[in-house]
Amino acid sequence: MTFDVHQLDEFVLVGAVVTLAAILAVRLSARAGLPSLLIYLFIGVLLGEGGPFGIPFDDAQLAHALGFGALAVILAEGGLTTDWRQMRSSVALGLSLATIGVAVSVAVVAVGTHYLLGLPWELAILLGAICSPTDAAAVFSVLRALPLPKRLTGALEAESGLNDAPTVVLVGIISTGAVGEAGLLETSGLIVFELIAGGVIGAAIGVGGAWVMRRAALPSSGLYPLAVLCLAFAAYGAASAVHASGFAAIYVAALILGNSELPHRVATRSFSEGVAWLAQIGLFVMLGLLLSPARIDLDTVVQALATGLVLTLVARPLSVVVSSIVQPMGRRDLAFLSWAGLRGAVPIVLATIPLSEGVEGAEDLFDIVFVMVVVYTLLTGPTLPWVARTLGVARRSEPRGLEVEAAPLDRVAADLLQVTIAPTSKMHGVEVGELRLPQGASVSLVIRSGEVLVPERRTVLRHGDDLLVVTPRKQREATEARMRQVSDNGRLAQWVGEPKRRDKD
């Protein structure tokens, strides 16, 4: 098949229109509380052979390869934009969910679908392995918009970043027919090796890459984001070359790079977010193209609903409870973690592996997974805020006494905080000098009723004031904490607690 310049022109036009439509659809999906993947999937279905545009696409091997590439981009963005300080306390639970939880979920779904749907054991185990991992794109996009405590977001982000590795190995072994030769013990050992080796390789490249980037003087700031992403993908390639988990490697490397003091960190994160959105759009549209709506019948829908019920109401809650042995949590937290196991592109991409290997029944399996993902994403995504409020696990976000936004000052290793004093804040009536901010932090400007004031120590703050606060990056957390103390307690904050100051020798 040839690809000439005229076809390129047509491809560019169609690609630009579809991508722009998908970008504009993000706002619609955000308002509805849905992961944007649903809209992208339906765009792909409309463009496919069953839609009005009738574009044929049935290359499962190409979909498999492109799907893995897109997942790598999404995991890299997830690592670069994850705050390790928020995730650190829950990483043990996240790792447990990605390993022990996956094993429990695979077993429960396999047993349930074998006896409920009459699937052969091979297809039942394959379906369990495909459906068990949560989706990084769905988790990052939906959960970061909710006011959840760090213990929950950290666990879910760690799980979604690491659970691709064991499931890819398991699905690959079953699809190639090697599971009978390998045996349970050897398969388990292979999964553990791939996960650990991938993590070690990712950590080594992340640490080494951060050391190099801090000392590199690149001629353009736009080269730094490219270099960081290349380092992350170098981890993926290096791990894959030694048959370790590329997904674990790229996530760990990106996590280290994203939390290192690198030049132009904000630009790097913004660039990675844009690339990840592009990867999501291309991935979901492609998977929508791969679906043939003519194959979807009542039996497929019933099987998808039954699989989703077993996964959502039995497998996921049981896997969360068993995984929490390593880090016990309250019943409400466990209930929310059970409901927040968002599925998305990952199960559909995994379903392309048996499809590309020519496994008998793989087309039916792909259709079941596709329908299940759509139905249960529609069910769980929009209801997450309500579930969080009902269980009482959401952080109290209103009324807020203080609103803080930040912008980086990379050249001087500082941050500029824009602080708004809300009507409920007890900072009203407090003098600037009474804030007693950490050493090096200061209030640079006060904007009041559209007028700009250069504050002095005796300047009295009022409701509605906007403050511009400059703080050394290392003191940012202490500065924010101090201002929230004053906002909550007023002048009494001096008796409630005070951030540590480093005395000069």
Buried (B, 14 or more C-beta within 10 A) or exposed (E): EEEEEEEEEEEEEEEEEBBEEBEEBBEEBBEBBBBBBBBBBBBBBBBBBBBEEEEEBEBBEBBBEBBBBBBBBBBBBBBBBBBBEBBEBBBBBBBBBBBBBBBBBBBBBBBBBBEBBEBEEBBBBBBBBBBBBBBBBBBBBBBEEBBBBBBBBBBBBBBBBBBBBBBBBBBBBBBEEEBEEBEEEEBBEBBEBBBBBBBBBBBBBBBBBBEEBEEEEEEEEEEBBBBBBEBBBBBBBBBBEEEBBBBBBBBBBBBBBBBBEBBBBEBBBEBBBEBBBBBBBBBBBBBBBBBBBEEBEEEBBEBBBBBBBBBBEBBBBBBBBBBBEEBEBEEEBBBBBBBBBBBBBBBBBBBBBBBBBEBEBBBBBBBBBBBBBBBBBBEBBBEBBEBBEEBEBBEEEEEBBBEBEBEBEBEEEBBBBBBBBBEBBBBBEBBBEBBBBBBBBBBEBBBBEEEEEEBEEEBEBBBBBBBBBBBBBEBBEBBBEBBBBBBBBBEEBBEEEEBEEEEEE
